[in-house]
Amino acid sequence: DALTGEPRALWDRWPHPAVLMGRAVAALDRRLNRGDTPRLNGVLAVLILVAGAGLSGAALTWLPGIWAEVILGAILLAQRALADHVTAVARALDLSVADGRAVVAMIVGRDTRAMQGPDVARAAIESAAENFSDGLVAPAFW
């Protein structure tokens, strides 16, 4: 991953598994996050997501040899993408605070309109720290 990064030719044609997971959660939220039984709906959403993850894992066990692990590692490791995003924020901040705000807004969920230079840098570093677990530690060790 550090050498090649994300294979854009693949992810331009197919959604990344993280995107699929986000879409599944959003779809369940739209369909189930209403009505008079929110707790029951939440349990149903969790059961659907766990079943989907279990079925995906079971399907991957049919791949011969270590290919499932190689494919998952290649797909889920995101060290290069993480470094590229933080570097892009640093480069944008070198141009202007407004450019830094625009770029950091792509990787954080908070409102960036009032951020000053140090706030933009901090947001990028915090995002890198938060995503380090998801993009490197978890796929590599679990």
Rosetta constraint file for C-alpha pairs under 8 A:
AtomPair CA 1 CA 5 HARMONIC 4.72 0.50
AtomPair CA 1 CA 6 HARMONIC 7.02 0.50
AtomPair CA 1 CA 74 HARMONIC 6.83 0.50
AtomPair CA 1 CA 77 HARMONIC 6.56 0.50
AtomPair CA 1 CA 78 HARMONIC 6.73 0.50
AtomPair CA 1 CA 79 HARMONIC 6.58 0.50
AtomPair CA 1 CA 80 HARMONIC 6.00 0.50
AtomPair CA 2 CA 79 HARMONIC 6.31 0.50
AtomPair CA 2 CA 80 HARMONIC 4.96 0.50
AtomPair CA 3 CA 80 HARMONIC 7.68 0.50
AtomPair CA 4 CA 80 HARMONIC 7.82 0.50
AtomPair CA 5 CA 78 HARMONIC 7.38 0.50
AtomPair CA 5 CA 79 HARMONIC 7.83 0.50
AtomPair CA 5 CA 80 HARMONIC 5.16 0.50
AtomPair CA 5 CA 81 HARMONIC 6.25 0.50
AtomPair CA 6 CA 11 HARMONIC 7.82 0.50
AtomPair CA 6 CA 75 HARMONIC 7.87 0.50
AtomPair CA 6 CA 78 HARMONIC 7.48 0.50
AtomPair CA 6 CA 80 HARMONIC 7.65 0.50
AtomPair CA 6 CA 81 HARMONIC 6.91 0.50
AtomPair CA 7 CA 11 HARMONIC 6.46 0.50
AtomPair CA 8 CA 12 HARMONIC 5.62 0.50
AtomPair CA 9 CA 13 HARMONIC 6.72 0.50
AtomPair CA 10 CA 14 HARMONIC 6.09 0.50
AtomPair CA 11 CA 15 HARMONIC 5.66 0.50
AtomPair CA 11 CA 16 HARMONIC 5.97 0.50
AtomPair CA 15 CA 19 HARMONIC 5.99 0.50
AtomPair CA 15 CA 20 HARMONIC 6.39 0.50
AtomPair CA 16 CA 20 HARMONIC 6.40 0.50
AtomPair CA 16 CA 75 HARMONIC 7.85 0.50
AtomPair CA 17 CA 21 HARMONIC 6.14 0.50
AtomPair CA 17 CA 75 HARMONIC 7.89 0.50
AtomPair CA 18 CA 22 HARMONIC 6.20 0.50
AtomPair CA 19 CA 23 HARMONIC 6.14 0.50
AtomPair CA 20 CA 24 HARMONIC 6.15 0.50
AtomPair CA 21 CA 25 HARMONIC 6.26 0.50
AtomPair CA 22 CA 26 HARMONIC 6.10 0.50
AtomPair CA 23 CA 27 HARMONIC 6.00 0.50
AtomPair CA 24 CA 28 HARMONIC 6.17 0.50
AtomPair CA 24 CA 49 HARMONIC 7.74 0.50
AtomPair CA 25 CA 29 HARMONIC 6.02 0.50
AtomPair CA 25 CA 49 HARMONIC 7.82 0.50
AtomPair CA 26 CA 30 HARMONIC 6.18 0.50
AtomPair CA 27 CA 31 HARMONIC 6.22 0.50
AtomPair CA 28 CA 32 HARMONIC 5.56 0.50
AtomPair CA 28 CA 33 HARMONIC 7.42 0.50
AtomPair CA 28 CA 45 HARMONIC 6.19 0.50
AtomPair CA 29 CA 33 HARMONIC 5.02 0.50
AtomPair CA 30 CA 34 HARMONIC 8.00 0.50
AtomPair CA 32 CA 38 HARMONIC 7.68 0.50
AtomPair CA 32 CA 41 HARMONIC 5.51 0.50
AtomPair CA 32 CA 42 HARMONIC 7.30 0.50
AtomPair CA 32 CA 45 HARMONIC 7.30 0.50
AtomPair CA 33 CA 38 HARMONIC 6.39 0.50
AtomPair CA 33 CA 41 HARMONIC 6.79 0.50
AtomPair CA 33 CA 42 HARMONIC 7.44 0.50
AtomPair CA 34 CA 38 HARMONIC 6.45 0.50
AtomPair CA 37 CA 41 HARMONIC 6.11 0.50
AtomPair CA 38 CA 42 HARMONIC 6.01 0.50
AtomPair CA 39 CA 43 HARMONIC 6.25 0.50
AtomPair CA 40 CA 44 HARMONIC 6.17 0.50
AtomPair CA 41 CA 45 HARMONIC 6.16 0.50
AtomPair CA 42 CA 46 HARMONIC 6.26 0.50
AtomPair CA 43 CA 47 HARMONIC 6.17 0.50
AtomPair CA 44 CA 48 HARMONIC 6.17 0.50
AtomPair CA 45 CA 49 HARMONIC 6.22 0.50
AtomPair CA 46 CA 50 HARMONIC 6.04 0.50
AtomPair CA 47 CA 51 HARMONIC 5.99 0.50
AtomPair CA 48 CA 52 HARMONIC 6.13 0.50
AtomPair CA 49 CA 53 HARMONIC 6.21 0.50
AtomPair CA 50 CA 54 HARMONIC 6.04 0.50
AtomPair CA 51 CA 55 HARMONIC 6.05 0.50
AtomPair CA 52 CA 56 HARMONIC 6.11 0.50
AtomPair CA 53 CA 57 HARMONIC 6.14 0.50
AtomPair CA 54 CA 58 HARMONIC 6.09 0.50
AtomPair CA 55 CA 59 HARMONIC 6.08 0.50
AtomPair CA 56 CA 60 HARMONIC 6.34 0.50
AtomPair CA 57 CA 61 HARMONIC 6.52 0.50
AtomPair CA 58 CA 62 HARMONIC 7.23 0.50
AtomPair CA 59 CA 63 HARMONIC 7.80 0.50
AtomPair CA 60 CA 68 HARMONIC 5.64 0.50
AtomPair CA 61 CA 68 HARMONIC 6.73 0.50
AtomPair CA 63 CA 67 HARMONIC 6.13 0.50
AtomPair CA 63 CA 68 HARMONIC 5.80 0.50
AtomPair CA 64 CA 68 HARMONIC 7.56 0.50
AtomPair CA 66 CA 70 HARMONIC 6.31 0.50
AtomPair CA 67 CA 71 HARMONIC 5.92 0.50
AtomPair CA 68 CA 72 HARMONIC 6.03 0.50
AtomPair CA 69 CA 73 HARMONIC 5.90 0.50
AtomPair CA 70 CA 74 HARMONIC 6.06 0.50
AtomPair CA 71 CA 75 HARMONIC 6.07 0.50
AtomPair CA 72 CA 76 HARMONIC 5.78 0.50
AtomPair CA 72 CA 139 HARMONIC 7.91 0.50
AtomPair CA 73 CA 77 HARMONIC 5.69 0.50
AtomPair CA 73 CA 139 HARMONIC 6.37 0.50
AtomPair CA 73 CA 140 HARMONIC 7.03 0.50
AtomPair CA 76 CA 135 HARMONIC 6.55 0.50
AtomPair CA 76 CA 136 HARMONIC 7.93 0.50
AtomPair CA 76 CA 139 HARMONIC 5.88 0.50
AtomPair CA 77 CA 135 HARMONIC 5.31 0.50
AtomPair CA 77 CA 136 HARMONIC 5.42 0.50
AtomPair CA 77 CA 139 HARMONIC 5.92 0.50
AtomPair CA 77 CA 140 HARMONIC 7.13 0.50
AtomPair CA 78 CA 82 HARMONIC 6.17 0.50
AtomPair CA 78 CA 135 HARMONIC 4.63 0.50
AtomPair CA 78 CA 136 HARMONIC 6.10 0.50
AtomPair CA 79 CA 83 HARMONIC 6.27 0.50
AtomPair CA 79 CA 132 HARMONIC 7.52 0.50
AtomPair CA 79 CA 135 HARMONIC 6.20 0.50
AtomPair CA 79 CA 136 HARMONIC 5.90 0.50
AtomPair CA 80 CA 84 HARMONIC 6.01 0.50
AtomPair CA 81 CA 85 HARMONIC 6.16 0.50
AtomPair CA 82 CA 86 HARMONIC 6.48 0.50
AtomPair CA 82 CA 128 HARMONIC 6.36 0.50
AtomPair CA 82 CA 131 HARMONIC 7.47 0.50
AtomPair CA 82 CA 132 HARMONIC 7.63 0.50
AtomPair CA 82 CA 135 HARMONIC 7.64 0.50
AtomPair CA 83 CA 87 HARMONIC 6.05 0.50
AtomPair CA 83 CA 128 HARMONIC 7.76 0.50
AtomPair CA 84 CA 88 HARMONIC 6.08 0.50
AtomPair CA 85 CA 89 HARMONIC 6.46 0.50
AtomPair CA 85 CA 107 HARMONIC 7.40 0.50
AtomPair CA 86 CA 90 HARMONIC 6.39 0.50
AtomPair CA 86 CA 124 HARMONIC 5.81 0.50
AtomPair CA 86 CA 125 HARMONIC 7.16 0.50
AtomPair CA 86 CA 128 HARMONIC 7.01 0.50
AtomPair CA 87 CA 91 HARMONIC 6.20 0.50
AtomPair CA 88 CA 92 HARMONIC 6.08 0.50
AtomPair CA 88 CA 103 HARMONIC 7.02 0.50
AtomPair CA 89 CA 93 HARMONIC 6.07 0.50
AtomPair CA 89 CA 100 HARMONIC 5.47 0.50
AtomPair CA 89 CA 103 HARMONIC 5.58 0.50
AtomPair CA 89 CA 104 HARMONIC 5.74 0.50
AtomPair CA 89 CA 120 HARMONIC 7.92 0.50
AtomPair CA 89 CA 121 HARMONIC 7.45 0.50
AtomPair CA 89 CA 124 HARMONIC 6.89 0.50
AtomPair CA 90 CA 94 HARMONIC 6.33 0.50
AtomPair CA 90 CA 100 HARMONIC 7.16 0.50
AtomPair CA 90 CA 121 HARMONIC 7.22 0.50
AtomPair CA 91 CA 95 HARMONIC 6.78 0.50
AtomPair CA 91 CA 100 HARMONIC 7.75 0.50
AtomPair CA 92 CA 96 HARMONIC 6.40 0.50
AtomPair CA 92 CA 97 HARMONIC 7.56 0.50
AtomPair CA 92 CA 99 HARMONIC 5.08 0.50
AtomPair CA 92 CA 100 HARMONIC 4.59 0.50
AtomPair CA 92 CA 103 HARMONIC 6.82 0.50
AtomPair CA 93 CA 97 HARMONIC 5.31 0.50
AtomPair CA 93 CA 98 HARMONIC 7.73 0.50
AtomPair CA 93 CA 99 HARMONIC 6.17 0.50
AtomPair CA 93 CA 100 HARMONIC 4.30 0.50
AtomPair CA 93 CA 101 HARMONIC 7.87 0.50
AtomPair CA 93 CA 117 HARMONIC 6.98 0.50
AtomPair CA 93 CA 120 HARMONIC 7.95 0.50
AtomPair CA 94 CA 100 HARMONIC 7.86 0.50
AtomPair CA 95 CA 99 HARMONIC 6.59 0.50
AtomPair CA 95 CA 100 HARMONIC 7.72 0.50
AtomPair CA 96 CA 100 HARMONIC 6.30 0.50
AtomPair CA 97 CA 101 HARMONIC 6.09 0.50
AtomPair CA 97 CA 116 HARMONIC 6.53 0.50
AtomPair CA 97 CA 117 HARMONIC 5.48 0.50
AtomPair CA 97 CA 120 HARMONIC 7.79 0.50
AtomPair CA 98 CA 102 HARMONIC 6.29 0.50
AtomPair CA 99 CA 103 HARMONIC 6.31 0.50
AtomPair CA 100 CA 104 HARMONIC 6.01 0.50
AtomPair CA 100 CA 117 HARMONIC 7.52 0.50
AtomPair CA 100 CA 120 HARMONIC 6.42 0.50
AtomPair CA 101 CA 105 HARMONIC 6.01 0.50
AtomPair CA 101 CA 112 HARMONIC 5.73 0.50
AtomPair CA 101 CA 113 HARMONIC 6.82 0.50
AtomPair CA 101 CA 115 HARMONIC 6.89 0.50
AtomPair CA 101 CA 120 HARMONIC 6.13 0.50
AtomPair CA 102 CA 106 HARMONIC 7.08 0.50
AtomPair CA 102 CA 112 HARMONIC 7.70 0.50
AtomPair CA 103 CA 107 HARMONIC 7.53 0.50
AtomPair CA 104 CA 108 HARMONIC 6.29 0.50
AtomPair CA 104 CA 112 HARMONIC 7.60 0.50
AtomPair CA 104 CA 120 HARMONIC 6.59 0.50
AtomPair CA 104 CA 123 HARMONIC 7.21 0.50
AtomPair CA 104 CA 124 HARMONIC 6.20 0.50
AtomPair CA 105 CA 109 HARMONIC 7.01 0.50
AtomPair CA 105 CA 110 HARMONIC 7.44 0.50
AtomPair CA 105 CA 111 HARMONIC 7.45 0.50
AtomPair CA 105 CA 112 HARMONIC 6.10 0.50
AtomPair CA 107 CA 124 HARMONIC 7.55 0.50
AtomPair CA 107 CA 127 HARMONIC 7.04 0.50
AtomPair CA 108 CA 123 HARMONIC 7.16 0.50
AtomPair CA 108 CA 124 HARMONIC 7.61 0.50
AtomPair CA 108 CA 127 HARMONIC 6.50 0.50
AtomPair CA 112 CA 120 HARMONIC 7.59 0.50
AtomPair CA 115 CA 119 HARMONIC 5.33 0.50
AtomPair CA 115 CA 120 HARMONIC 6.02 0.50
AtomPair CA 116 CA 120 HARMONIC 6.27 0.50
AtomPair CA 117 CA 121 HARMONIC 6.35 0.50
AtomPair CA 118 CA 122 HARMONIC 6.02 0.50
AtomPair CA 119 CA 123 HARMONIC 6.04 0.50
AtomPair CA 120 CA 124 HARMONIC 6.30 0.50
AtomPair CA 121 CA 125 HARMONIC 6.24 0.50
AtomPair CA 122 CA 126 HARMONIC 5.98 0.50
AtomPair CA 123 CA 127 HARMONIC 6.03 0.50
AtomPair CA 124 CA 128 HARMONIC 6.17 0.50
AtomPair CA 125 CA 129 HARMONIC 6.16 0.50
AtomPair CA 126 CA 130 HARMONIC 6.10 0.50
AtomPair CA 127 CA 131 HARMONIC 6.02 0.50
AtomPair CA 128 CA 132 HARMONIC 5.84 0.50
AtomPair CA 129 CA 133 HARMONIC 7.41 0.50
AtomPair CA 130 CA 134 HARMONIC 7.54 0.50
AtomPair CA 131 CA 135 HARMONIC 5.71 0.50
AtomPair CA 131 CA 136 HARMONIC 7.94 0.50
AtomPair CA 132 CA 136 HARMONIC 5.44 0.50
AtomPair CA 132 CA 137 HARMONIC 6.49 0.50
AtomPair CA 133 CA 137 HARMONIC 4.74 0.50
AtomPair CA 133 CA 138 HARMONIC 5.75 0.50
AtomPair CA 134 CA 138 HARMONIC 5.51 0.50
AtomPair CA 134 CA 139 HARMONIC 7.15 0.50
AtomPair CA 135 CA 139 HARMONIC 6.65 0.50
AtomPair CA 136 CA 140 HARMONIC 5.91 0.50
AtomPair CA 137 CA 141 HARMONIC 5.92 0.50
AtomPair CA 137 CA 142 HARMONIC 7.90 0.50
AtomPair CA 138 CA 142 HARMONIC 5.35 0.50
